[in-house]
Amino acid sequence: MRRLISGMLVVAIALDITYWALWFSHRDWIASEKNEAYYEFENAFPLADTWLGVSCLLALITLRAGRPSALLWLLCSGSAALYLFAMDFLYDLENGIFTQGGGGAFEAVIVTLTLIFGVTVLTWSWRHRGELLSGDSAATPPRT
């Protein structure tokens, strides 16, 4: 499961970078709407997504190194993802984005992946907090 979490962190970092590179270079490829209000809403996210990317990178580095600080960075990553999910999901729901064909489907995939990532990272991290804090690089499940 540790490999899955590491893989999820790598994918999250890659998607974060790819999304914003496309947003600032080829916005029409990924924009779910084509109006000023939507552009303003999305333009409010780069700093928060940068925090998500940085926390994912630090989580990946510390997890692979077996450092106790991996727990902190995993919790930061998971909670940042859930916060971004909540902001994005509510906007999309309130503005009917999910019902707008291809753009709505793309947005639904983004918010679903963000939710799955956040819940998975937080759940795994908390269940393995003892191993993570002890610096146990194997992070085996606790014995009952």
C-alpha positions, 0 to 999 in steps of 0.5 A: 500500500505504501507504493500505491500512496507513493504512486498517488503522490507522483500522479497528483504532482504530475496532474497539478503541474500539467493542469496549470501548464495547460490552463495558462497555455491552452485554457480552452482545452480544459476550461469547463466554461467559457466566461469571465466568472469561471476564469476568475474562479479558476484563477483563484486556485494556483496558490492553493494547488501549489501548496498541494503540490509542494506538500505532495512532493515533501510527503513523497520525499519524506515517505521514501526516506522513512522520515517521521515528518512523512506523517505531517506532509501526508496529512497536509497533502490529504487535507489540502486535497479535500479542501480543494475538492470541497471548493471545486465540487460546490462551485461546479454543483451550484453552477451546473458545470457537471451537466455541461457535456464534455467539460462537465465530465472532465470536471467530474473526473477532476473532483472525483480524483481529488476526493479519492486522493484526499480520503485515501492519503488521510486514511492510510496515513492515520492508520499507519501513524505509529509506523510513520512516526517511528521512521519504520520504512516498511510501515507494516499494519499495527498488530491487533 
